[in-house]
Amino acid sequence: MSGNLWTEEQFNCPVCLDLPNEPVTIPCGHSYCMGCIKDYWSKDDPRSPGVYSCPQCRQNFCPKPSLSRNTMLAEAVEQLRKGALTTSARESIRSAHRANTKGRAKGGSGGGGASQLPAMAVPCDTCHGAGDQRAAVKSCLVCMASYCEAHLKPHQTKAELKKHELIAPTGKLAQKICTEHKYLQEFYCRQCQMFVCWLCTSNQHKDHETTSTKAERTERQVSPQTYSAVGKYSDPLTVSTFCYLTALF
């Protein structure tokens, strides 16, 4: 059946857009030419030394994953080059893919079985499988990711990762970083109605009334409709800010 046929495009390396040479599969499940991913990772982002990301899904890895040849994919690519990817070969690839997916979901983080996350817990960004994610114990401001106890170990043992700044586990981390100074936005400027980092409070906002995001949220622990009704925060911008504050912090 035509719907079951595998096309060459499905196997192409996302970097060079050609059939992969020495195909490798990285922890997130995406596959590349050995040379392509090595070259991509050699161009390190100076702002994030020691951090390696997937060109497709942008998942970060610390430290750099080891690369080994994906034998099943290599065989499929060889069949495609010969123009004869058989039905049995396609089924073998499907089986290998299913097994690989189950393996990542069940044992990707190492250690024993994972328990269900508490409602307010920040999930580990490296654990695989929505039902098997562990709660993060720290967030890294360099990797822009949160890690459970098992996946935090490289930051405690690798020299280059020990330099990274770790903070208490923080959800939606990327949205809480100051775009100008790259620090966590731990304060709220009431005059400008915006979140700012500690350096902002010493510069552009030094003469403004600022408070911690936690204190601001505590003060606003009522619905936007209530604030609008009493007229304290009736303007749309402030009501919108409250909604954002509640969702983000």
C-alpha positions as a printed NumPy array, in Angstrom:
array([[  0.   ,   0.   ,   0.   ],
       [  1.31 ,   3.429,  -0.927],
       [  0.476,   4.818,   2.51 ],
       [  3.041,   2.458,   4.087],
       [  5.91 ,   3.345,   1.741],
       [  8.877,   5.163,   3.242],
       [ 10.306,   7.968,   1.1  ],
       [ 13.88 ,   9.17 ,   0.929],
       [ 12.902,  12.554,   2.391],
       [ 11.85 ,  10.882,   5.656],
       [ 15.435,   9.733,   6.209],
       [ 17.267,  12.909,   5.16 ],
       [ 19.613,  14.57 ,   7.63 ],
       [ 17.916,  17.852,   8.726],
       [ 21.248,  19.704,   8.473],
       [ 22.533,  18.779,   4.994],
       [ 19.1  ,  17.68 ,   3.673],
       [ 20.642,  14.552,   2.155],
       [ 20.664,  10.871,   3.101],
       [ 22.823,  10.68 ,   6.24 ],
       [ 26.393,   9.426,   6.184],
       [ 27.282,   7.493,   9.352],
       [ 23.85 ,   8.271,  10.872],
       [ 23.654,   8.869,  14.618],
       [ 20.655,   9.441,  16.878],
       [ 20.962,  11.9  ,  19.779],
       [ 19.044,  11.576,  23.103],
       [ 15.97 ,  13.554,  21.971],
       [ 15.416,  10.999,  19.172],
       [ 16.456,  13.062,  16.12 ],
       [ 19.046,  11.652,  13.715],
       [ 21.865,  13.312,  11.745],
       [ 25.024,  12.588,   9.809],
       [ 27.863,  12.015,  12.262],
       [ 29.827,  14.802,  10.561],
       [ 26.898,  17.245,  10.447],
       [ 26.065,  17.084,  14.143],
       [ 29.751,  17.188,  15.131],
       [ 30.246,  20.282,  12.982],
       [ 27.089,  21.883,  14.396],
       [ 28.211,  21.272,  17.966],
       [ 31.724,  22.56 ,  17.236],
       [ 30.249,  26.029,  16.682],
       [ 29.567,  26.545,  20.388],
       [ 27.42 ,  29.467,  21.497],
       [ 29.858,  31.632,  23.549],
       [ 26.969,  32.593,  25.839],
       [ 26.379,  28.931,  26.742],
       [ 29.738,  27.117,  26.909],
       [ 29.42 ,  23.395,  27.429],
       [ 25.781,  23.324,  26.3  ],
       [ 24.794,  21.394,  23.153],
       [ 21.381,  21.555,  21.518],
       [ 19.406,  19.631,  18.917],
       [ 19.166,  21.642,  15.649],
       [ 15.527,  20.553,  15.286],
       [ 13.804,  20.625,  18.683],
       [ 16.413,  22.82 ,  20.447],
       [ 16.592,  20.507,  23.473],
       [ 19.768,  21.208,  25.441],
       [ 22.259,  18.582,  26.598],
       [ 24.893,  18.891,  29.31 ],
       [ 27.44 ,  17.435,  28.835],
       [ 27.792,  16.686,  25.114],
       [ 26.143,  13.333,  24.31 ],
       [ 28.356,  10.536,  23.044],
       [ 27.686,   9.626,  19.419],
       [ 27.428,   6.072,  18.15 ],
       [ 26.343,   4.777,  14.756],
       [ 22.624,   4.006,  14.392],
       [ 22.971,   0.602,  12.732],
       [ 19.293,   0.193,  11.845],
       [ 19.092,   3.627,  10.221],
       [ 22.369,   3.037,   8.385],
       [ 20.987,  -0.186,   6.889],
       [ 17.777,   1.565,   5.83 ],
       [ 19.763,   4.368,   4.192],
       [ 21.874,   1.821,   2.325],
       [ 18.692,   0.147,   1.046],
       [ 17.363,   3.535,  -0.066],
       [ 20.578,   4.285,  -1.935],
       [ 20.069,   0.996,  -3.768],
       [ 16.429,   1.91 ,  -4.379],
       [ 15.132,  -1.196,  -2.61 ],
       [ 13.838,  -0.604,   0.898],
       [ 11.932,  -3.845,   1.437],
       [  8.774,  -4.392,   3.45 ],
       [ 10.699,  -6.42 ,   6.046],
       [ 13.27 ,  -3.646,   6.378],
       [ 10.529,  -1.065,   6.914],
       [  8.934,  -3.227,   9.604],
       [ 12.301,  -3.678,  11.326],
       [ 12.775,   0.075,  11.397],
       [  9.294,   0.597,  12.849],
       [  9.995,  -1.991,  15.563],
       [ 13.336,  -0.419,  16.419],
       [ 11.747,   3.017,  16.588],
       [  8.992,   1.787,  18.915],
       [ 11.539,   0.083,  21.177],
       [ 13.722,   3.189,  21.243],
       [ 10.758,   5.394,  22.179],
       [  9.687,   3.052,  25.005],
       [ 13.244,   2.871,  26.283],
       [ 13.54 ,   6.656,  26.505],
       [ 10.202,   6.922,  28.303],
       [ 10.942,   4.2  ,  30.865],
       [ 14.595,   4.547,  31.685],
       [ 16.002,   7.718,  30.19 ],
       [ 16.845,   9.333,  33.52 ],
       [ 18.456,   6.379,  35.236],
       [ 17.636,   5.038,  38.68 ],
       [ 14.329,   3.639,  39.841],
       [ 10.842,   4.297,  38.572],
       [  9.554,   7.867,  38.616],
       [  6.558,   8.882,  40.644],
       [  3.881,  11.293,  39.542],
       [  4.889,  14.931,  39.892],
       [  3.287,  17.062,  42.618],
       [  0.959,  19.724,  41.225],
       [  3.335,  22.674,  41.81 ],
       [  6.588,  20.869,  40.978],
       [  8.82 ,  22.048,  38.135],
       [  9.454,  19.077,  35.781],
       [ 12.952,  18.026,  34.776],
       [ 13.615,  19.06 ,  31.163],
       [ 15.838,  16.05 ,  30.5  ],
       [ 13.561,  13.236,  31.699],
       [ 11.66 ,  11.624,  28.82 ],
       [  7.996,  10.663,  28.854],
       [  5.302,  12.937,  30.256],
       [  4.264,  10.324,  32.829],
       [  7.837,   9.618,  33.97 ],
       [  9.263,  13.083,  34.492],
       [ 10.89 ,  13.731,  37.838],
       [ 10.66 ,  16.98 ,  39.774],
       [ 13.535,  19.388,  39.156],
       [ 15.764,  20.285,  42.098],
       [ 17.657,  23.081,  40.329],
       [ 17.383,  25.279,  37.234],
       [ 20.468,  26.397,  35.281],
       [ 20.612,  29.977,  33.988],
       [ 23.234,  28.995,  31.383],
       [ 21.565,  25.865,  30.017],
       [ 18.133,  27.499,  30.431],
       [ 16.846,  24.163,  31.704],
       [ 15.687,  22.501,  34.914],
       [ 17.159,  19.235,  36.198],
       [ 16.105,  16.458,  38.57 ],
       [ 18.64 ,  15.102,  41.07 ],
       [ 19.9  ,  12.46 ,  38.639],
       [ 20.328,  14.798,  35.657],
       [ 21.893,  17.532,  37.804],
       [ 24.945,  15.343,  38.529],
       [ 26.972,  16.527,  35.479],
       [ 26.709,  20.088,  36.86 ],
       [ 28.197,  18.838,  40.121],
       [ 31.007,  16.765,  38.627],
       [ 32.06 ,  18.33 ,  35.284],
       [ 34.497,  21.24 ,  35.602],
       [ 32.971,  23.282,  32.762],
       [ 29.439,  22.822,  34.132],
       [ 30.339,  23.671,  37.723],
       [ 30.724,  27.285,  36.544],
       [ 27.047,  27.483,  35.558],
       [ 24.723,  29.468,  37.812],
       [ 22.116,  27.265,  39.469],
       [ 18.955,  28.577,  41.11 ],
       [ 15.899,  27.081,  42.801],
       [ 13.763,  25.121,  40.305],
       [ 11.92 ,  27.65 ,  38.175],
       [  9.244,  26.917,  35.58 ],
       [  9.012,  28.76 ,  32.236],
       [ 12.604,  29.853,  32.786],
       [ 13.181,  31.378,  29.345],
       [ 10.289,  33.807,  29.854],
       [ 11.722,  35.036,  33.167],
       [ 15.141,  36.123,  31.92 ],
       [ 15.933,  39.8  ,  31.32 ],
       [ 16.581,  40.144,  27.586],
       [ 19.111,  42.939,  28.176],
       [ 21.178,  41.65 ,  31.096],
       [ 20.42 ,  37.883,  30.954],
       [ 19.619,  37.729,  34.682],
       [ 16.47 ,  36.328,  36.277],
       [ 13.666,  38.902,  36.512],
       [ 13.145,  38.757,  40.27 ],
       [ 11.597,  42.216,  40.628],
       [  8.55 ,  44.114,  39.398],
       [  8.663,  47.836,  38.562],
       [  5.322,  49.34 ,  39.541],
       [  5.954,  52.569,  37.665],
       [  6.738,  50.874,  34.348],
       [  4.516,  47.851,  35.083],
       [  7.132,  45.352,  33.956],
       [  9.395,  42.622,  35.317],
       [ 13.061,  43.541,  35.772],
       [ 16.294,  41.948,  36.975],
       [ 18.491,  43.172,  39.831],
       [ 20.737,  45.074,  37.41 ],
       [ 17.733,  46.901,  35.949],
       [ 16.842,  48.135,  39.45 ],
       [ 20.31 ,  49.698,  39.684],
       [ 20.156,  51.378,  36.277],
       [ 17.061,  52.311,  34.261],
       [ 14.68 ,  51.689,  37.171],
       [ 16.838,  52.859,  40.087],
       [ 14.474,  55.721,  41.042],
       [ 11.303,  53.703,  40.471],
       [  9.19 ,  51.838,  42.987],
       [ 10.138,  48.176,  42.68 ],
       [  9.198,  45.098,  44.654],
       [  9.922,  41.394,  44.462],
       [  7.736,  39.387,  42.103],
       [  6.641,  37.244,  45.052],
       [  5.5  ,  40.286,  47.054],
       [  3.675,  41.724,  44.052],
       [  1.864,  38.481,  43.405],
       [  0.886,  38.14 ,  47.08 ],
       [ -0.593,  41.645,  47.042],
       [ -2.637,  40.8  ,  43.98 ],
       [ -4.141,  37.531,  45.187],
       [ -7.594,  38.487,  43.964],
       [ -9.108,  38.209,  40.509],
       [ -8.523,  40.918,  37.866],
       [-12.296,  41.473,  37.883],
       [-12.185,  42.411,  41.571],
       [ -9.411,  44.935,  40.998],
       [-11.314,  46.395,  38.088],
       [-14.493,  46.641,  40.168],
       [-12.852,  48.596,  43.004],
       [-10.943,  50.715,  40.534],
       [ -7.527,  50.065,  42.073],
       [ -6.121,  48.436,  38.962],
       [ -8.859,  49.137,  36.464],
       [ -6.75 ,  49.97 ,  33.41 ],
       [ -6.45 ,  47.102,  30.884],
       [ -2.642,  47.145,  30.945],
       [ -2.455,  46.481,  34.678],
       [ -5.159,  43.824,  34.574],
       [ -3.248,  42.152,  31.749],
       [ -0.037,  42.378,  33.781],
       [ -1.764,  40.714,  36.724],
       [ -2.883,  37.82 ,  34.536],
       [  0.657,  37.438,  33.209],
       [  2.129,  37.664,  36.706],
       [ -0.202,  34.985,  38.025],
       [  0.469,  32.641,  35.113],
       [  4.235,  33.128,  35.084],
       [  5.12 ,  33.346,  38.765]])
